[in-house]
């Protein structure tokens, strides 16, 4: 999934404990999803060097809004 994000196919939601160095080496970043309270902390992974496409951005916003 990370490689798909790295090549610009989309975003993914994964456990927070994925090493920061691995994410950075792929040119991606973590976006913390705060609510709803989950059993595990998860983050959305997206490219650092490219603007997030509207569909992906809307998906993340919807998830964050739903989780509040």
HTML snippet that shows the backbone in 3Dmol.js (N, CA, C, O; Angstrom):
<script src="https://3Dmol.org/build/3Dmol-min.js"></script>
<div id="view" style="width:600px;height:400px;position:relative"></div>
<script>
const pdb = `
ATOM      1  N   UNK A   1       0.811  -1.183   0.000  1.00  0.00           N
ATOM      2  CA  UNK A   1       0.000   0.000   0.000  1.00  0.00           C
ATOM      3  C   UNK A   1       0.861   1.256   0.000  1.00  0.00           C
ATOM      4  O   UNK A   1       0.554   2.227  -0.691  1.00  0.00           O
ATOM      5  N   UNK A   2       1.933   1.233   0.773  1.00  0.00           N
ATOM      6  CA  UNK A   2       2.812   2.404   0.802  1.00  0.00           C
ATOM      7  C   UNK A   2       3.398   2.708  -0.569  1.00  0.00           C
ATOM      8  O   UNK A   2       3.525   3.871  -0.949  1.00  0.00           O
ATOM      9  N   UNK A   3       3.747   1.691  -1.291  1.00  0.00           N
ATOM     10  CA  UNK A   3       4.323   1.906  -2.627  1.00  0.00           C
ATOM     11  C   UNK A   3       3.294   2.526  -3.576  1.00  0.00           C
ATOM     12  O   UNK A   3       3.651   3.336  -4.431  1.00  0.00           O
ATOM     13  N   UNK A   4       2.042   2.155  -3.433  1.00  0.00           N
ATOM     14  CA  UNK A   4       1.000   2.776  -4.249  1.00  0.00           C
ATOM     15  C   UNK A   4       0.902   4.268  -3.952  1.00  0.00           C
ATOM     16  O   UNK A   4       0.779   5.084  -4.866  1.00  0.00           O
ATOM     17  N   UNK A   5       0.958   4.618  -2.681  1.00  0.00           N
ATOM     18  CA  UNK A   5       0.949   6.032  -2.310  1.00  0.00           C
ATOM     19  C   UNK A   5       2.193   6.717  -2.870  1.00  0.00           C
ATOM     20  O   UNK A   5       2.116   7.829  -3.394  1.00  0.00           O
ATOM     21  N   UNK A   6       3.336   6.048  -2.755  1.00  0.00           N
ATOM     22  CA  UNK A   6       4.604   6.623  -3.214  1.00  0.00           C
ATOM     23  C   UNK A   6       4.596   6.943  -4.708  1.00  0.00           C
ATOM     24  O   UNK A   6       5.230   7.907  -5.139  1.00  0.00           O
ATOM     25  N   UNK A   7       3.885   6.143  -5.497  1.00  0.00           N
ATOM     26  CA  UNK A   7       3.840   6.409  -6.940  1.00  0.00           C
ATOM     27  C   UNK A   7       2.657   7.298  -7.316  1.00  0.00           C
ATOM     28  O   UNK A   7       2.428   7.564  -8.495  1.00  0.00           O
ATOM     29  N   UNK A   8       1.906   7.756  -6.315  1.00  0.00           N
ATOM     30  CA  UNK A   8       0.848   8.722  -6.569  1.00  0.00           C
ATOM     31  C   UNK A   8      -0.517   8.157  -6.876  1.00  0.00           C
ATOM     32  O   UNK A   8      -1.372   8.866  -7.407  1.00  0.00           O
ATOM     33  N   UNK A   9      -0.746   6.880  -6.551  1.00  0.00           N
ATOM     34  CA  UNK A   9      -2.033   6.258  -6.850  1.00  0.00           C
ATOM     35  C   UNK A   9      -3.122   6.670  -5.860  1.00  0.00           C
ATOM     36  O   UNK A   9      -4.300   6.667  -6.217  1.00  0.00           O
ATOM     37  N   UNK A  10      -2.763   7.021  -4.637  1.00  0.00           N
ATOM     38  CA  UNK A  10      -3.786   7.410  -3.671  1.00  0.00           C
ATOM     39  C   UNK A  10      -3.224   7.552  -2.279  1.00  0.00           C
ATOM     40  O   UNK A  10      -2.054   7.891  -2.102  1.00  0.00           O
ATOM     41  N   UNK A  11      -4.049   7.296  -1.301  1.00  0.00           N
ATOM     42  CA  UNK A  11      -3.665   7.348   0.104  1.00  0.00           C
ATOM     43  C   UNK A  11      -4.058   6.025   0.750  1.00  0.00           C
ATOM     44  O   UNK A  11      -4.824   5.253   0.174  1.00  0.00           O
ATOM     45  N   UNK A  12      -3.536   5.765   1.939  1.00  0.00           N
ATOM     46  CA  UNK A  12      -3.942   4.572   2.672  1.00  0.00           C
ATOM     47  C   UNK A  12      -3.965   4.889   4.156  1.00  0.00           C
ATOM     48  O   UNK A  12      -3.350   5.858   4.601  1.00  0.00           O
ATOM     49  N   UNK A  13      -4.663   4.082   4.910  1.00  0.00           N
ATOM     50  CA  UNK A  13      -4.735   4.217   6.359  1.00  0.00           C
ATOM     51  C   UNK A  13      -4.065   2.991   6.949  1.00  0.00           C
ATOM     52  O   UNK A  13      -4.457   1.857   6.675  1.00  0.00           O
ATOM     53  N   UNK A  14      -3.040   3.237   7.769  1.00  0.00           N
ATOM     54  CA  UNK A  14      -2.227   2.164   8.336  1.00  0.00           C
ATOM     55  C   UNK A  14      -1.941   2.440   9.806  1.00  0.00           C
ATOM     56  O   UNK A  14      -2.149   3.560  10.273  1.00  0.00           O
ATOM     57  N   UNK A  15      -1.464   1.432  10.547  1.00  0.00           N
ATOM     58  CA  UNK A  15      -1.095   1.666  11.945  1.00  0.00           C
ATOM     59  C   UNK A  15      -0.023   2.753  12.060  1.00  0.00           C
ATOM     60  O   UNK A  15       0.878   2.852  11.228  1.00  0.00           O
ATOM     61  N   UNK A  16      -0.145   3.559  13.107  1.00  0.00           N
ATOM     62  CA  UNK A  16       0.770   4.677  13.323  1.00  0.00           C
ATOM     63  C   UNK A  16       2.216   4.234  13.533  1.00  0.00           C
ATOM     64  O   UNK A  16       3.143   4.990  13.245  1.00  0.00           O
ATOM     65  N   UNK A  17       2.409   3.031  14.027  1.00  0.00           N
ATOM     66  CA  UNK A  17       3.766   2.607  14.393  1.00  0.00           C
ATOM     67  C   UNK A  17       4.674   2.282  13.204  1.00  0.00           C
ATOM     68  O   UNK A  17       5.823   1.890  13.407  1.00  0.00           O
ATOM     69  N   UNK A  18       4.195   2.433  11.989  1.00  0.00           N
ATOM     70  CA  UNK A  18       5.077   2.260  10.827  1.00  0.00           C
ATOM     71  C   UNK A  18       6.204   3.276  10.969  1.00  0.00           C
ATOM     72  O   UNK A  18       5.939   4.454  11.209  1.00  0.00           O
ATOM     73  N   UNK A  19       7.455   2.846  10.826  1.00  0.00           N
ATOM     74  CA  UNK A  19       8.597   3.737  11.067  1.00  0.00           C
ATOM     75  C   UNK A  19       8.567   5.017  10.220  1.00  0.00           C
ATOM     76  O   UNK A  19       8.341   4.976   9.010  1.00  0.00           O
ATOM     77  N   UNK A  20       8.799   6.139  10.882  1.00  0.00           N
ATOM     78  CA  UNK A  20       8.832   7.435  10.199  1.00  0.00           C
ATOM     79  C   UNK A  20       9.856   7.446   9.074  1.00  0.00           C
ATOM     80  O   UNK A  20       9.620   8.038   8.021  1.00  0.00           O
ATOM     81  N   UNK A  21      10.984   6.797   9.293  1.00  0.00           N
ATOM     82  CA  UNK A  21      12.050   6.780   8.281  1.00  0.00           C
ATOM     83  C   UNK A  21      11.564   6.095   6.996  1.00  0.00           C
ATOM     84  O   UNK A  21      11.854   6.561   5.894  1.00  0.00           O
ATOM     85  N   UNK A  22      10.835   5.004   7.139  1.00  0.00           N
ATOM     86  CA  UNK A  22      10.294   4.300   5.971  1.00  0.00           C
ATOM     87  C   UNK A  22       9.354   5.210   5.190  1.00  0.00           C
ATOM     88  O   UNK A  22       9.414   5.273   3.962  1.00  0.00           O
ATOM     89  N   UNK A  23       8.497   5.904   5.904  1.00  0.00           N
ATOM     90  CA  UNK A  23       7.556   6.826   5.267  1.00  0.00           C
ATOM     91  C   UNK A  23       8.320   7.930   4.540  1.00  0.00           C
ATOM     92  O   UNK A  23       8.021   8.243   3.387  1.00  0.00           O
ATOM     93  N   UNK A  24       9.300   8.515   5.213  1.00  0.00           N
ATOM     94  CA  UNK A  24      10.091   9.604   4.619  1.00  0.00           C
ATOM     95  C   UNK A  24      10.881   9.121   3.409  1.00  0.00           C
ATOM     96  O   UNK A  24      10.963   9.825   2.403  1.00  0.00           O
ATOM     97  N   UNK A  25      11.459   7.935   3.495  1.00  0.00           N
ATOM     98  CA  UNK A  25      12.246   7.397   2.373  1.00  0.00           C
ATOM     99  C   UNK A  25      11.393   7.219   1.114  1.00  0.00           C
ATOM    100  O   UNK A  25      11.910   7.273  -0.001  1.00  0.00           O
ATOM    101  N   UNK A  26      10.106   7.012   1.293  1.00  0.00           N
ATOM    102  CA  UNK A  26       9.197   6.859   0.155  1.00  0.00           C
ATOM    103  C   UNK A  26       8.646   8.204  -0.323  1.00  0.00           C
ATOM    104  O   UNK A  26       7.867   8.266  -1.274  1.00  0.00           O
ATOM    105  N   UNK A  27       9.065   9.283   0.357  1.00  0.00           N
ATOM    106  CA  UNK A  27       8.595  10.606  -0.033  1.00  0.00           C
ATOM    107  C   UNK A  27       7.171  10.888   0.401  1.00  0.00           C
ATOM    108  O   UNK A  27       6.450  11.647  -0.244  1.00  0.00           O
ATOM    109  N   UNK A  28       6.773  10.264   1.508  1.00  0.00           N
ATOM    110  CA  UNK A  28       5.405  10.411   1.997  1.00  0.00           C
ATOM    111  C   UNK A  28       5.410  11.024   3.389  1.00  0.00           C
ATOM    112  O   UNK A  28       6.468  11.266   3.969  1.00  0.00           O
ATOM    113  N   UNK A  29       4.215  11.272   3.921  1.00  0.00           N
ATOM    114  CA  UNK A  29       4.085  11.824   5.267  1.00  0.00           C
ATOM    115  C   UNK A  29       2.869  11.213   5.951  1.00  0.00           C
ATOM    116  O   UNK A  29       1.965  10.694   5.298  1.00  0.00           O
ATOM    117  N   UNK A  30       2.866  11.285   7.277  1.00  0.00           N
ATOM    118  CA  UNK A  30       1.736  10.799   8.068  1.00  0.00           C
ATOM    119  C   UNK A  30       0.810  11.965   8.389  1.00  0.00           C
ATOM    120  O   UNK A  30       1.258  13.081   8.654  1.00  0.00           O
ATOM    121  N   UNK A  31      -0.479  11.686   8.359  1.00  0.00           N
ATOM    122  CA  UNK A  31      -1.493  12.636   8.807  1.00  0.00           C
ATOM    123  C   UNK A  31      -2.297  11.907   9.872  1.00  0.00           C
ATOM    124  O   UNK A  31      -2.983  10.927   9.580  1.00  0.00           O
ATOM    125  N   UNK A  32      -2.214  12.380  11.093  1.00  0.00           N
ATOM    126  CA  UNK A  32      -2.868  11.683  12.196  1.00  0.00           C
ATOM    127  C   UNK A  32      -4.391  11.812  12.120  1.00  0.00           C
ATOM    128  O   UNK A  32      -4.924  12.897  11.886  1.00  0.00           O
ATOM    129  N   UNK A  33      -5.065  10.710  12.317  1.00  0.00           N
ATOM    130  CA  UNK A  33      -6.527  10.678  12.403  1.00  0.00           C
ATOM    131  C   UNK A  33      -6.851  10.579  13.887  1.00  0.00           C
ATOM    132  O   UNK A  33      -6.570   9.571  14.534  1.00  0.00           O
ATOM    133  N   UNK A  34      -7.446  11.642  14.410  1.00  0.00           N
ATOM    134  CA  UNK A  34      -7.627  11.751  15.853  1.00  0.00           C
ATOM    135  C   UNK A  34      -8.908  11.090  16.354  1.00  0.00           C
ATOM    136  O   UNK A  34      -8.911  10.433  17.395  1.00  0.00           O
ATOM    137  N   UNK A  35      -9.995  11.269  15.606  1.00  0.00           N
ATOM    138  CA  UNK A  35     -11.272  10.718  16.039  1.00  0.00           C
ATOM    139  C   UNK A  35     -11.919   9.939  14.921  1.00  0.00           C
ATOM    140  O   UNK A  35     -11.673  10.269  13.761  1.00  0.00           O
ATOM    141  N   UNK A  36     -12.729   8.927  15.182  1.00  0.00           N
ATOM    142  CA  UNK A  36     -13.097   8.492  16.515  1.00  0.00           C
ATOM    143  C   UNK A  36     -11.933   7.787  17.174  1.00  0.00           C
ATOM    144  O   UNK A  36     -10.948   7.419  16.535  1.00  0.00           O
ATOM    145  N   UNK A  37     -12.075   7.619  18.426  1.00  0.00           N
ATOM    146  CA  UNK A  37     -11.058   6.918  19.184  1.00  0.00           C
ATOM    147  C   UNK A  37     -11.019   5.478  18.695  1.00  0.00           C
ATOM    148  O   UNK A  37     -12.034   4.783  18.689  1.00  0.00           O
ATOM    149  N   UNK A  38      -9.851   5.048  18.292  1.00  0.00           N
ATOM    150  CA  UNK A  38      -9.721   3.705  17.735  1.00  0.00           C
ATOM    151  C   UNK A  38      -8.917   2.831  18.684  1.00  0.00           C
ATOM    152  O   UNK A  38      -8.244   3.322  19.590  1.00  0.00           O
ATOM    153  N   UNK A  39      -8.999   1.556  18.463  1.00  0.00           N
ATOM    154  CA  UNK A  39      -8.207   0.637  19.279  1.00  0.00           C
ATOM    155  C   UNK A  39      -6.727   0.812  18.999  1.00  0.00           C
ATOM    156  O   UNK A  39      -5.886   0.647  19.883  1.00  0.00           O
ATOM    157  N   UNK A  40      -6.425   1.144  17.767  1.00  0.00           N
ATOM    158  CA  UNK A  40      -5.044   1.411  17.367  1.00  0.00           C
ATOM    159  C   UNK A  40      -5.002   2.793  16.742  1.00  0.00           C
ATOM    160  O   UNK A  40      -5.978   3.251  16.149  1.00  0.00           O
ATOM    161  N   UNK A  41      -3.869   3.446  16.882  1.00  0.00           N
ATOM    162  CA  UNK A  41      -3.704   4.737  16.228  1.00  0.00           C
ATOM    163  C   UNK A  41      -3.416   4.501  14.759  1.00  0.00           C
ATOM    164  O   UNK A  41      -2.568   3.679  14.410  1.00  0.00           O
ATOM    165  N   UNK A  42      -4.110   5.212  13.910  1.00  0.00           N
ATOM    166  CA  UNK A  42      -3.891   5.091  12.473  1.00  0.00           C
ATOM    167  C   UNK A  42      -3.604   6.464  11.887  1.00  0.00           C
ATOM    168  O   UNK A  42      -3.969   7.492  12.459  1.00  0.00           O
ATOM    169  N   UNK A  43      -2.951   6.462  10.750  1.00  0.00           N
ATOM    170  CA  UNK A  43      -2.629   7.693  10.040  1.00  0.00           C
ATOM    171  C   UNK A  43      -2.920   7.491   8.565  1.00  0.00           C
ATOM    172  O   UNK A  43      -2.911   6.362   8.074  1.00  0.00           O
ATOM    173  N   UNK A  44      -3.174   8.566   7.866  1.00  0.00           N
ATOM    174  CA  UNK A  44      -3.278   8.523   6.407  1.00  0.00           C
ATOM    175  C   UNK A  44      -1.882   8.824   5.863  1.00  0.00           C
ATOM    176  O   UNK A  44      -1.200   9.710   6.379  1.00  0.00           O
ATOM    177  N   UNK A  45      -1.455   8.110   4.845  1.00  0.00           N
ATOM    178  CA  UNK A  45      -0.139   8.308   4.236  1.00  0.00           C
ATOM    179  C   UNK A  45      -0.342   8.923   2.860  1.00  0.00           C
ATOM    180  O   UNK A  45      -1.124   8.422   2.053  1.00  0.00           O
ATOM    181  N   UNK A  46       0.371  10.012   2.601  1.00  0.00           N
ATOM    182  CA  UNK A  46       0.275  10.654   1.291  1.00  0.00           C
ATOM    183  C   UNK A  46       1.616  11.225   0.875  1.00  0.00           C
ATOM    184  O   UNK A  46       2.524  11.370   1.694  1.00  0.00           O
ATOM    185  N   UNK A  47       1.733  11.546  -0.399  1.00  0.00           N
ATOM    186  CA  UNK A  47       2.981  12.069  -0.958  1.00  0.00           C
ATOM    187  C   UNK A  47       3.322  13.415  -0.338  1.00  0.00           C
ATOM    188  O   UNK A  47       2.437  14.225  -0.063  1.00  0.00           O
ATOM    189  N   UNK A  48       4.640  13.651  -0.116  1.00  0.00           N
ATOM    190  CA  UNK A  48       5.127  14.937   0.365  1.00  0.00           C
ATOM    191  C   UNK A  48       5.220  15.954  -0.753  1.00  0.00           C
ATOM    192  O   UNK A  48       4.916  17.130  -0.556  1.00  0.00           O
ATOM    193  N   UNK A  49       5.638  15.507  -1.924  1.00  0.00           N
ATOM    194  CA  UNK A  49       6.002  16.426  -2.995  1.00  0.00           C
ATOM    195  C   UNK A  49       4.893  16.698  -4.005  1.00  0.00           C
ATOM    196  O   UNK A  49       5.122  17.390  -4.997  1.00  0.00           O
ATOM    197  N   UNK A  50       3.717  16.173  -3.773  1.00  0.00           N
ATOM    198  CA  UNK A  50       2.606  16.383  -4.703  1.00  0.00           C
ATOM    199  C   UNK A  50       1.377  16.836  -3.931  1.00  0.00           C
ATOM    200  O   UNK A  50       1.164  16.437  -2.786  1.00  0.00           O
ATOM    201  N   UNK A  51       0.585  17.660  -4.562  1.00  0.00           N
ATOM    202  CA  UNK A  51      -0.673  18.071  -3.947  1.00  0.00           C
ATOM    203  C   UNK A  51      -1.597  16.856  -3.867  1.00  0.00           C
ATOM    204  O   UNK A  51      -1.615  16.013  -4.764  1.00  0.00           O
ATOM    205  N   UNK A  52      -2.343  16.786  -2.805  1.00  0.00           N
ATOM    206  CA  UNK A  52      -3.300  15.696  -2.653  1.00  0.00           C
ATOM    207  C   UNK A  52      -4.447  15.918  -3.635  1.00  0.00           C
ATOM    208  O   UNK A  52      -5.013  17.009  -3.706  1.00  0.00           O
ATOM    209  N   UNK A  53      -4.781  14.886  -4.381  1.00  0.00           N
ATOM    210  CA  UNK A  53      -5.869  15.020  -5.354  1.00  0.00           C
ATOM    211  C   UNK A  53      -7.184  15.249  -4.607  1.00  0.00           C
ATOM    212  O   UNK A  53      -7.344  14.775  -3.482  1.00  0.00           O
ATOM    213  N   UNK A  54      -8.117  15.964  -5.212  1.00  0.00           N
ATOM    214  CA  UNK A  54      -9.365  16.304  -4.530  1.00  0.00           C
ATOM    215  C   UNK A  54     -10.109  15.106  -3.936  1.00  0.00           C
ATOM    216  O   UNK A  54     -10.617  15.194  -2.818  1.00  0.00           O
ATOM    217  N   UNK A  55     -10.179  14.005  -4.655  1.00  0.00           N
ATOM    218  CA  UNK A  55     -10.892  12.838  -4.137  1.00  0.00           C
ATOM    219  C   UNK A  55     -10.249  12.317  -2.853  1.00  0.00           C
ATOM    220  O   UNK A  55     -10.947  12.009  -1.887  1.00  0.00           O
ATOM    221  N   UNK A  56      -8.926  12.218  -2.844  1.00  0.00           N
ATOM    222  CA  UNK A  56      -8.220  11.748  -1.646  1.00  0.00           C
ATOM    223  C   UNK A  56      -8.391  12.734  -0.502  1.00  0.00           C
ATOM    224  O   UNK A  56      -8.637  12.334   0.637  1.00  0.00           O
ATOM    225  N   UNK A  57      -8.262  14.013  -0.800  1.00  0.00           N
ATOM    226  CA  UNK A  57      -8.420  15.050   0.222  1.00  0.00           C
ATOM    227  C   UNK A  57      -9.829  14.995   0.812  1.00  0.00           C
ATOM    228  O   UNK A  57     -10.003  15.100   2.026  1.00  0.00           O
ATOM    229  N   UNK A  58     -10.826  14.830  -0.047  1.00  0.00           N
ATOM    230  CA  UNK A  58     -12.211  14.750   0.425  1.00  0.00           C
ATOM    231  C   UNK A  58     -12.443  13.510   1.280  1.00  0.00           C
ATOM    232  O   UNK A  58     -13.171  13.561   2.272  1.00  0.00           O
ATOM    233  N   UNK A  59     -11.825  12.402   0.896  1.00  0.00           N
ATOM    234  CA  UNK A  59     -11.945  11.173   1.678  1.00  0.00           C
ATOM    235  C   UNK A  59     -11.387  11.369   3.084  1.00  0.00           C
ATOM    236  O   UNK A  59     -12.011  10.971   4.067  1.00  0.00           O
ATOM    237  N   UNK A  60     -10.219  11.978   3.173  1.00  0.00           N
ATOM    238  CA  UNK A  60      -9.602  12.212   4.483  1.00  0.00           C
ATOM    239  C   UNK A  60     -10.453  13.168   5.306  1.00  0.00           C
ATOM    240  O   UNK A  60     -10.682  12.929   6.492  1.00  0.00           O
ATOM    241  N   UNK A  61     -10.919  14.234   4.696  1.00  0.00           N
ATOM    242  CA  UNK A  61     -11.774  15.195   5.414  1.00  0.00           C
ATOM    243  C   UNK A  61     -13.061  14.528   5.894  1.00  0.00           C
ATOM    244  O   UNK A  61     -13.509  14.771   7.014  1.00  0.00           O
ATOM    245  N   UNK A  62     -13.648  13.699   5.056  1.00  0.00           N
ATOM    246  CA  UNK A  62     -14.879  13.006   5.443  1.00  0.00           C
ATOM    247  C   UNK A  62     -14.621  12.059   6.610  1.00  0.00           C
ATOM    248  O   UNK A  62     -15.419  11.982   7.544  1.00  0.00           O
ATOM    249  N   UNK A  63     -13.511  11.346   6.550  1.00  0.00           N
ATOM    250  CA  UNK A  63     -13.169  10.432   7.646  1.00  0.00           C
ATOM    251  C   UNK A  63     -12.947  11.210   8.934  1.00  0.00           C
ATOM    252  O   UNK A  63     -13.430  10.816   9.996  1.00  0.00           O
ATOM    253  N   UNK A  64     -12.215  12.317   8.840  1.00  0.00           N
ATOM    254  CA  UNK A  64     -11.955  13.125  10.026  1.00  0.00           C
ATOM    255  C   UNK A  64     -13.252  13.715  10.579  1.00  0.00           C
ATOM    256  O   UNK A  64     -13.450  13.731  11.794  1.00  0.00           O
ATOM    257  N   UNK A  65     -14.132  14.198   9.710  1.00  0.00           N
ATOM    258  CA  UNK A  65     -15.404  14.780  10.152  1.00  0.00           C
ATOM    259  C   UNK A  65     -16.302  13.720  10.781  1.00  0.00           C
ATOM    260  O   UNK A  65     -16.962  13.971  11.790  1.00  0.00           O
ATOM    261  N   UNK A  66     -16.320  12.546  10.182  1.00  0.00           N
ATOM    262  CA  UNK A  66     -17.147  11.457  10.697  1.00  0.00           C
ATOM    263  C   UNK A  66     -16.639  10.985  12.047  1.00  0.00           C
ATOM    264  O   UNK A  66     -17.411  10.535  12.893  1.00  0.00           O
ATOM    265  N   UNK A  67     -15.357  11.091  12.233  1.00  0.00           N
ATOM    266  CA  UNK A  67     -14.740  10.579  13.442  1.00  0.00           C
ATOM    267  C   UNK A  67     -14.837  11.553  14.605  1.00  0.00           C
ATOM    268  O   UNK A  67     -14.517  11.183  15.734  1.00  0.00           O
ATOM    269  N   UNK A  68     -15.263  12.766  14.370  1.00  0.00           N
ATOM    270  CA  UNK A  68     -15.341  13.768  15.442  1.00  0.00           C
ATOM    271  C   UNK A  68     -16.481  13.510  16.366  1.00  0.00           C
ATOM    272  O   UNK A  68     -16.684  14.261  17.320  1.00  0.00           O
TER     273      UNK A  68
END
`;
const viewer = $3Dmol.createViewer("view");
viewer.addModel(pdb, "pdb");
viewer.setStyle({}, {cartoon: {color: "spectrum"}});
viewer.zoomTo();
viewer.render();
</script>
